[in-house]
Amino acid sequence: MIFPIKDYNPLERIRFQTVTVALIAACVLAFLWQTAAANPEEVFLLYGLVPGLLTGSAELGPGEAEVAPLVTILTSMFLHGGFMHLAGNMLYLWIFGDNIEDALGHGRFLLFYLLCGTVAAMAQVAADPDSVVPMVGASGAISGVLGAYLVLHPRTKILVLIFFRMTARLSAGVVLGIWIAFQLLSGTMDQGTGGGVAWWAHIGGFLAGMALIVPMRQKGVPLFDRGGTPEDRSGVPGPTQTTPRTDNHRPRTPGRSRIPDSGG
């Protein structure tokens, strides 16, 4: 298990990651709103993306309210199934989102994010078109951010926590390569079992991000770290050794939410 903590990749073209912070704030506010609702489950049913309603294979019961299924592609991106679901997604967006916003500019980054979330949602709908379980979560859109980061900065170093016991600086290519390999393996093994994670939303979003970053990036933004990594440009070599944690408390692994993580 590898968890990113931070990257070593300062901004070069924008002064501040305004859209990234705004997206995090929007997800946090939506989470506070949904948890304060009288019936949070109804929030998921109303604003989560239900594949069966989008494809027409399912219908609402008598007296159930409806939000247009196409609208829920957007609204579902800002809902989360629990605190750990929210925290994990926002951590990834905070670490990787700023550099993609830097490469695209503020406006195009917002468009890119929403497009990746939409493709992610459609990928999961295609994988399970008759599902009546609401999909919620930003991780499909954030998966697009990860895919873009892999294309732009594969050699940039990421500080990661490994099995909750040690830290290491690994290249983004290794970290994100492991991440997408795990999504593919899990999606294949989970196919047709009705698991609680929408793996194909992650995969679809990741591939969308890899594809979209190439035409959408600003002029002069190099691919694959061809302009050198930040460490290359600064001339400061980074450490390669791992550092064991000194505390004796092993964090508890959060349980899986029963609300699928669509990332959409």
C-alpha positions in Angstrom: 0.0 0.0 0.0 1.5 3.3 -1.1 0.0 6.7 -0.1 1.4 10.0 -1.6 2.2 12.7 0.9 3.6 15.5 -1.2 5.4 16.1 -4.5 8.5 18.1 -5.3 7.1 20.2 -8.1 6.7 23.9 -7.6 4.4 26.1 -9.7 5.9 27.8 -12.7 3.2 29.6 -14.6 0.5 30.5 -12.1 0.9 32.2 -8.7 -1.7 30.0 -6.9 -3.8 27.0 -7.5 -7.1 28.8 -7.2 -9.3 26.3 -9.0 -7.8 23.3 -7.1 -8.5 25.0 -3.8 -12.0 26.0 -4.9 -12.8 22.4 -5.9 -11.6 21.1 -2.6 -13.7 23.7 -0.8 -16.8 22.8 -2.9 -16.4 19.1 -2.0 -16.0 19.8 1.7 -19.0 22.1 1.7 -21.1 19.5 -0.1 -20.0 16.9 2.4 -21.0 19.1 5.3 -24.4 19.8 3.7 -25.1 16.1 2.9 -24.1 15.0 6.5 -26.4 17.7 7.9 -29.3 16.6 5.8 -32.3 14.9 7.6 -31.9 11.9 5.4 -28.3 11.6 3.9 -29.3 8.5 1.9 -31.9 10.5 0.1 -29.2 12.9 -0.9 -27.3 10.1 -2.6 -30.4 8.9 -4.3 -31.3 12.3 -5.6 -27.9 13.7 -6.6 -25.7 10.6 -7.0 -25.4 9.1 -10.5 -27.6 5.9 -10.9 -26.5 4.1 -14.1 -29.9 2.4 -14.5 -31.7 5.8 -14.6 -29.3 7.2 -17.1 -29.6 4.2 -19.4 -33.3 3.9 -18.9 -33.1 0.3 -17.6 -34.4 1.4 -14.1 -37.3 3.5 -13.0 -38.1 5.5 -9.9 -40.6 4.2 -7.4 -43.9 5.9 -6.8 -43.5 9.3 -5.0 -39.7 9.4 -5.4 -38.3 12.7 -6.5 -36.1 12.9 -9.5 -33.1 15.0 -10.5 -32.4 14.7 -14.3 -30.0 11.8 -14.7 -27.7 13.9 -16.9 -27.4 16.6 -14.2 -26.3 13.9 -11.7 -23.2 13.4 -13.7 -22.1 16.7 -12.4 -23.6 16.7 -8.9 -22.2 13.2 -8.1 -18.7 14.6 -8.5 -19.1 16.7 -5.3 -20.6 14.1 -3.0 -18.8 11.5 -1.0 -19.7 8.4 0.9 -17.9 9.2 4.1 -15.1 11.2 5.7 -12.3 8.9 4.6 -13.6 8.8 1.1 -13.6 12.6 1.0 -10.2 12.9 2.8 -8.4 10.5 0.4 -9.8 12.2 -2.7 -8.9 15.7 -1.5 -5.4 14.6 -0.6 -4.8 13.4 -4.1 -6.3 16.5 -5.6 -4.2 18.8 -3.4 -0.9 17.0 -4.2 -1.4 16.6 -8.0 -4.0 19.1 -9.0 -1.9 22.3 -8.7 0.6 21.2 -11.3 -2.1 20.3 -13.8 -3.7 23.7 -13.2 -0.3 25.2 -13.7 0.0 23.4 -17.1 -3.5 24.3 -18.3 -4.3 27.6 -16.7 -7.3 28.1 -14.4 -10.2 28.0 -16.8 -9.0 25.1 -18.9 -8.2 23.2 -15.7 -11.8 23.4 -14.6 -13.0 22.3 -18.0 -10.5 19.5 -18.0 -11.5 18.3 -14.5 -15.2 18.2 -15.4 -14.6 16.5 -18.7 -12.5 13.8 -17.0 -15.3 13.3 -14.4 -17.8 13.0 -17.1 -15.8 10.4 -19.1 -15.2 8.5 -15.8 -18.9 8.4 -15.1 -19.7 7.1 -18.6 -17.0 4.4 -18.3 -18.6 3.1 -15.1 -22.1 3.3 -16.6 -20.8 1.3 -19.6 -19.4 -1.3 -17.3 -22.5 -1.7 -15.2 -25.4 -0.1 -17.1 -28.2 -1.6 -15.0 -26.9 -0.7 -11.6 -29.4 1.0 -9.3 -26.7 2.0 -6.7 -25.8 5.7 -6.7 -22.3 6.5 -7.6 -20.7 9.4 -5.8 -17.2 10.8 -5.5 -14.6 13.0 -7.1 -12.1 10.3 -7.8 -13.1 9.8 -11.4 -12.2 13.4 -12.1 -9.2 13.2 -9.9 -8.1 10.1 -11.8 -7.9 12.3 -14.8 -5.6 14.6 -12.9 -3.4 11.6 -12.1 -3.3 10.5 -15.8 -2.3 14.0 -16.8 0.4 14.2 -14.2 1.9 10.9 -15.5 2.1 12.3 -19.0 3.6 15.6 -17.9 5.8 14.7 -14.9 6.7 10.9 -14.9 10.2 11.5 -13.4 9.2 14.0 -10.7 9.7 12.8 -7.2 6.8 12.0 -4.9 7.1 11.5 -1.2 5.1 8.4 -0.3 4.2 6.4 2.8 4.7 2.7 2.3 2.6 0.2 4.4 2.2 2.9 7.1 5.8 2.2 8.2 8.3 4.0 6.1 8.6 6.9 3.7 10.3 7.0 0.3 10.8 9.4 -2.6 9.7 7.6 -5.8 9.1 8.9 -9.3 5.6 9.8 -10.3 5.8 7.1 -13.0 6.3 4.4 -10.4 3.7 5.8 -8.0 1.0 6.3 -10.6 2.0 3.2 -12.5 1.3 1.1 -9.4 -1.9 3.0 -8.8 -3.4 2.4 -12.3 -2.2 -1.2 -12.3 -4.1 -1.7 -9.0 -7.3 -0.2 -10.5 -7.0 -2.4 -13.6 -6.5 -5.5 -11.5 -9.3 -4.7 -9.1 -11.7 -3.8 -11.9 -11.1 -7.1 -13.6 -11.4 -9.1 -10.5 -14.5 -7.2 -9.3 -16.3 -7.4 -12.6 -19.9 -8.5 -12.1 -19.6 -9.0 -8.3 -21.3 -5.7 -7.3 -18.4 -4.4 -5.3 -18.5 -1.1 -3.5 -15.9 0.8 -5.7 -16.5 1.9 -9.2 -13.1 0.9 -10.6 -13.9 1.5 -14.2 -14.7 5.2 -13.4 -11.1 5.5 -12.1 -9.7 3.8 -15.2 -11.8 5.8 -17.6 -10.9 9.1 -15.9 -7.2 8.2 -15.9 -7.2 7.5 -19.6 -9.2 10.6 -20.3 -6.7 12.7 -18.4 -3.8 11.2 -20.3 -5.5 11.9 -23.6 -6.8 15.4 -22.9 -3.7 16.9 -21.4 -1.8 16.7 -24.7 -4.1 19.1 -26.7 -5.3 21.2 -23.8 -2.0 22.1 -22.2 -0.7 25.6 -22.6 1.8 26.3 -25.4 5.4 25.4 -24.4 4.4 23.0 -21.6 6.7 19.9 -22.2 5.5 16.3 -22.0 7.3 13.6 -20.0 9.5 16.0 -18.1 11.4 16.8 -21.3 12.3 20.2 -19.8 13.9 18.4 -16.8 12.4 17.7 -13.3 12.6 20.4 -10.7 15.6 18.7 -9.1 17.3 18.6 -12.5 16.8 22.3 -13.0 17.9 23.2 -9.4 20.9 20.9 -9.5 20.0 19.5 -6.1 19.9 15.7 -5.9 17.2 14.1 -3.9 17.7 11.3 -1.3 16.9 7.8 -2.5 16.8 5.9 0.8 13.7 5.1 2.7 13.1 6.3 6.2 11.4 4.1 8.8 8.7 5.7 11.0 9.7 6.0 14.6 6.3 5.8 16.2 4.8 2.4 17.2 1.2 3.2 16.3 0.0 1.7 13.1 -2.9 3.6 11.6 -6.1 1.6 11.1 -7.0 1.0 7.5 -10.4 2.6 6.8 -13.3 0.3 5.9 -14.9 0.4 2.5 -17.9 2.6 2.1 -20.9 0.9 0.8 -21.5 3.9 -1.5 -19.4 3.3 -4.6 -16.5 5.6 -5.2 -17.3 6.6 -8.8 -14.9 9.5 -8.9 -17.5 11.0 -11.0 
